[in-house]
Amino acid sequence: MEETQETPKAAIVLESAEEPRRGKRVSTWARLRRSPGAMIGLVLIGLLLLMALTADLTARQGIDEQDLRKGLLSPGREFVLGTDEFGRDMLSRIIHGSRVSLQVGIIATAVSAAVGISLGAIAGYFGGRIDYLIQGIVDISWAFPTILMAIFLIAVLGPSLTNVMIAVGVVYWGGFARVVRGQVLSLREWEFVLAAQAIGAGDWRIMFRHILPNIISPVIVMATLMMGDAILIEATLSFLGMGAQPPTPSWGSILASGRAYLVIGPWVTLFPGIAIMLTVLGFNLLGDGLRDALDPRLKNL
């Protein structure tokens, strides 16, 4: 009888000791580290950032230095990635081009996020005609292919790196607006928002103090994924001669200059193409990892 009475107590103790362990909250960083893809993406983006920040120290040539006597040298000991038709070091060009790509990715994403979050929050919170108008503008902007819209804006504004960042930012703001609108539509009916309205808090205070901080996770994920798209669009525009203008090196313009030498100098197009691929892959992998790590349903896993 004594054994049968002690057994339930022991079971209760074990259950109480195990329960906190099962319910322990796992940090976002811990969940992110579990994803091999996210770690690979983080490493690729870290290398891109390091390359851009140290370009003046690591690149053996400036952006406009050339030596025609060494044109189209194949990769070797002197030039690790070879030279282009003007004798410029391909490694130095790619390193300096990383600054252009990173700059476009950050600024274009910031422009898109600022416009999209603002209009999406207004549409979702106030609804009615304002919502109908903003959604109509988003639908119209999405009726055109992204690259064609970007080309149209560059044709109007003129080819330059600054205009590329503006054009890419304008093209992608609709995605942020739709995501934020959907989140705000859901959150505005929650108890903490209704409580804030009941005590007399103003609309703008509720929006900036209570709603927007709770939608930061999907915005971060979308911004990460959009940076890869922005870099790809910039490379496309530069390839068409509508982006960064010489002597500013851009991975897209390097690709364009190497088209005429695909047979005798394939490395001129191969290496900047690999740089674009790895960069876009890095942002996509990190974005997928952040999407899983910031999912509130996984916080206890």
C-alpha positions in Angstrom: 0.0 0.0 0.0 2.8 2.4 0.8 4.3 1.9 -2.7 1.0 2.5 -4.4 0.5 5.7 -2.5 4.0 7.1 -3.3 3.9 6.3 -7.0 1.3 9.0 -7.9 3.3 11.6 -5.9 6.5 10.7 -7.8 4.7 10.9 -11.1 3.3 14.4 -10.1 6.8 15.6 -9.3 8.2 14.3 -12.6 5.4 15.9 -14.6 5.8 19.2 -12.8 9.6 19.1 -13.5 9.1 18.3 -17.2 6.3 20.8 -17.9 8.4 24.0 -17.7 10.9 22.3 -20.0 8.3 21.7 -22.6 6.9 25.2 -22.3 10.2 27.0 -22.3 10.3 29.8 -24.8 13.0 29.5 -27.5 14.6 32.8 -28.7 14.4 33.9 -32.3 18.1 33.6 -32.7 18.0 30.0 -31.3 15.4 29.0 -33.9 17.2 30.8 -36.6 20.4 28.8 -35.9 18.5 25.6 -36.4 18.0 26.4 -40.0 21.0 25.5 -42.2 19.6 27.6 -45.1 19.3 30.7 -42.9 22.9 30.3 -41.6 24.2 29.9 -45.2 22.2 33.0 -46.2 23.6 34.9 -43.2 27.2 34.0 -44.1 26.7 35.1 -47.7 25.2 38.4 -46.7 27.9 38.9 -44.1 30.6 38.3 -46.8 28.8 40.8 -49.1 28.7 43.4 -46.4 32.3 42.9 -45.5 33.4 43.1 -49.1 31.4 46.4 -49.6 32.8 48.0 -46.4 36.4 47.1 -47.2 36.4 47.6 -50.9 39.0 50.4 -50.8 41.4 48.2 -48.8 40.9 44.9 -50.5 40.6 45.9 -54.2 43.9 46.2 -55.9 42.6 48.7 -58.5 40.3 51.7 -58.4 37.0 51.8 -60.3 38.5 53.6 -63.3 42.1 52.2 -63.4 42.9 50.3 -66.6 45.8 48.8 -68.6 45.1 48.0 -72.2 48.2 45.8 -72.5 46.6 43.4 -70.1 43.2 43.2 -71.6 41.2 39.9 -71.4 43.8 38.0 -69.4 42.5 34.7 -68.1 42.3 34.0 -64.4 45.7 33.3 -63.0 48.2 34.2 -60.3 48.4 37.9 -61.1 44.7 38.4 -61.6 42.7 35.8 -59.7 39.5 36.4 -61.7 41.2 37.7 -64.9 40.8 41.1 -66.5 38.2 42.7 -68.8 38.7 44.2 -72.3 40.3 47.3 -70.8 42.7 45.4 -68.6 40.8 46.1 -65.4 41.0 43.6 -62.6 37.8 41.6 -62.5 38.1 40.9 -58.8 38.4 44.6 -58.0 35.4 45.4 -60.2 33.3 42.8 -58.5 34.3 44.0 -55.0 33.5 47.7 -55.9 30.3 46.5 -57.5 29.1 45.0 -54.2 28.8 48.5 -52.9 26.4 49.4 -55.6 24.3 46.3 -55.1 24.1 46.7 -51.4 23.3 50.4 -51.6 20.5 49.8 -54.0 19.1 46.9 -52.0 19.0 48.9 -48.7 17.8 52.2 -50.0 15.2 50.8 -52.5 13.8 48.6 -49.7 13.7 51.5 -47.3 11.7 53.6 -49.9 9.3 50.7 -50.5 8.8 50.0 -46.9 8.2 53.6 -45.9 5.6 54.1 -48.6 4.0 50.7 -48.3 3.8 50.5 -44.5 2.3 54.0 -44.3 -0.4 53.5 -47.0 -1.1 50.0 -45.9 -1.6 51.0 -42.3 -3.9 53.9 -43.3 -5.9 51.6 -45.6 -6.3 48.8 -43.0 -7.1 51.0 -40.0 -9.5 53.6 -41.5 -11.0 51.4 -44.2 -13.9 52.8 -46.4 -13.1 54.9 -49.4 -9.5 55.4 -48.3 -8.9 51.7 -48.3 -10.7 51.3 -51.7 -8.5 54.1 -53.2 -5.2 52.7 -51.9 -6.1 49.1 -53.0 -7.1 50.4 -56.4 -3.6 52.1 -56.8 -1.9 48.9 -55.7 -3.9 46.8 -58.2 -3.1 49.2 -61.0 0.6 49.1 -60.1 0.6 45.3 -60.0 -1.1 45.1 -63.4 2.2 45.9 -65.1 5.2 43.5 -65.1 7.8 44.7 -62.5 10.7 45.1 -64.9 8.6 47.0 -67.5 7.4 49.4 -64.8 11.0 50.0 -63.7 12.1 50.6 -67.2 9.3 53.0 -67.8 10.2 55.0 -64.6 13.9 55.1 -65.6 13.0 56.3 -69.1 11.0 59.1 -67.5 13.6 60.0 -64.7 16.7 59.3 -66.7 19.4 56.6 -66.3 21.3 56.9 -63.0 21.9 54.9 -59.9 19.8 57.3 -57.8 16.8 56.9 -60.2 17.2 53.2 -60.1 16.8 53.2 -56.4 13.7 55.4 -56.7 12.2 53.3 -59.4 12.7 50.0 -57.6 11.3 51.5 -54.4 8.2 52.7 -56.3 7.7 49.3 -58.0 7.7 47.2 -54.8 5.8 49.4 -52.4 2.5 47.6 -53.2 3.7 44.3 -51.6 4.4 46.0 -48.3 1.0 47.8 -48.4 -0.9 44.6 -48.9 0.9 42.7 -46.1 0.6 45.6 -43.6 -3.1 46.2 -44.6 -4.0 42.6 -43.9 -2.2 42.6 -40.5 -3.8 45.9 -39.5 -7.3 44.7 -40.4 -6.8 41.8 -38.0 -5.2 43.7 -35.2 -7.6 46.6 -35.1 -10.3 44.2 -33.7 -8.2 42.8 -30.9 -8.9 43.6 -27.2 -5.8 45.8 -26.6 -6.8 48.1 -29.5 -10.4 48.3 -28.4 -9.2 49.1 -24.8 -7.0 51.9 -26.1 -9.9 53.3 -28.0 -12.1 53.0 -24.9 -9.7 55.2 -22.8 -9.7 57.9 -25.5 -6.4 57.2 -27.3 -6.2 58.9 -30.7 -6.1 57.0 -34.0 -2.5 57.9 -34.8 -1.3 57.0 -31.3 -3.1 53.6 -31.5 -1.6 53.0 -34.9 2.0 53.8 -34.0 2.0 52.7 -30.4 -0.1 49.6 -30.5 -0.6 48.2 -34.0 2.7 48.9 -36.0 5.0 47.3 -33.3 3.0 44.1 -33.6 3.4 43.7 -37.4 7.2 44.2 -37.4 7.9 40.5 -38.0 6.3 40.0 -41.4 7.7 43.4 -42.5 11.2 42.3 -41.6 10.8 39.0 -43.5 9.4 40.8 -46.6 12.2 43.4 -46.5 14.8 40.7 -46.5 13.3 38.9 -49.4 12.8 42.2 -51.3 16.4 43.2 -51.0 17.4 40.3 -53.2 14.7 41.3 -55.8 16.0 44.9 -55.7 19.5 43.8 -56.4 18.3 41.6 -59.3 16.3 44.5 -60.8 19.3 46.8 -60.5 21.5 44.3 -62.3 18.9 44.0 -65.0 18.6 47.7 -65.5 22.4 48.2 -65.5 22.7 45.4 -68.0 20.3 47.4 -70.3 22.4 50.5 -69.7 19.7 52.2 -67.6 21.4 51.8 -64.2 24.8 52.8 -62.8 26.7 54.7 -65.4 30.5 54.4 -66.2 32.9 54.4 -64.5 30.8 53.2 -61.6 31.0 49.4 -61.6 27.8 47.5 -61.4 27.5 43.7 -61.7 24.9 44.2 -64.4 27.0 46.6 -66.5 30.0 44.2 -66.2 27.8 41.5 -67.6 26.7 43.7 -70.4 30.3 44.6 -71.3 31.3 41.0 -71.4 28.7 39.9 -73.9 31.0 40.6 -76.9 33.7 38.4 -75.4 31.8 35.3 -74.4 34.0 33.1 -76.6 37.4 34.5 -75.8 36.8 35.8 -72.3 33.8 34.0 -70.6 35.1 35.0 -67.2 34.0 38.6 -67.7 30.3 37.5 -67.5 30.7 34.3 -65.4 32.0 35.9 -62.2 29.6 38.8 -61.9 26.8 36.4 -62.7 27.9 34.2 -59.8 28.1 37.2 -57.5 24.5 38.1 -58.4 23.3 34.6 -57.9 25.0 34.1 -54.5 23.8 37.5 -53.2 20.1 36.9 -54.2 20.3 33.4 -52.9 21.7 34.6 -49.6 18.8 37.1 -49.0 16.2 34.5 -50.1 17.6 31.9 -47.7 17.8 34.4 -44.8 14.3 35.6 -45.5 12.9 32.0 -45.4 14.7 31.4 -42.2 13.4 34.6 -40.6 9.9 33.7 -41.6 10.1 30.5 -39.6 12.0 31.9 -36.7 9.6 34.9 -36.2 6.5 32.7 -36.5 4.8 33.1 -33.1 3.4 29.5 -33.4 6.9 28.1 -33.1 8.1 30.0 -30.0 7.7 27.0 -27.7 9.3 24.5 -30.1 
